[in-house]
Amino acid sequence: MAMQFDVKSKHLNAAGSIYADRARLKGIVVAPAISTAATFEIRDGGATGEILYQMDIPVNSNPNTFDVLIPGEGILFRTNIYLTFSVGSVTGVTAFYG
């Protein structure tokens, strides 16, 4: 069995780089905005790179923070991990990677 790498985190409240090298996405915590639908993507290769994870957040007048655990060893991003929004925005996204 291969050795597990340390898990790190990065918090963003707008589109941007989560990590600028090869890594595996392990989990996400999302704080939705009040009464705003959103769709965000986590891409490999920057703002126009391949979408490896996408999530829709419905409109909610009382949004609750929620977390997503990625099964297994996580999603492999070969060049970098980059957050984009195709619809709306959120209060914040914290990504865990390693």
Secondary structure as UniProt FT lines:
FT   STRAND          8..12
FT   STRAND          16..19
FT   STRAND          23..32
FT   TURN            34..35
FT   STRAND          38..44
FT   TURN            47..48
FT   STRAND          50..57
FT   STRAND          66..69
FT   TURN            72..73
FT   STRAND          75..77
FT   STRAND          81..87
FT   STRAND          90..97
//
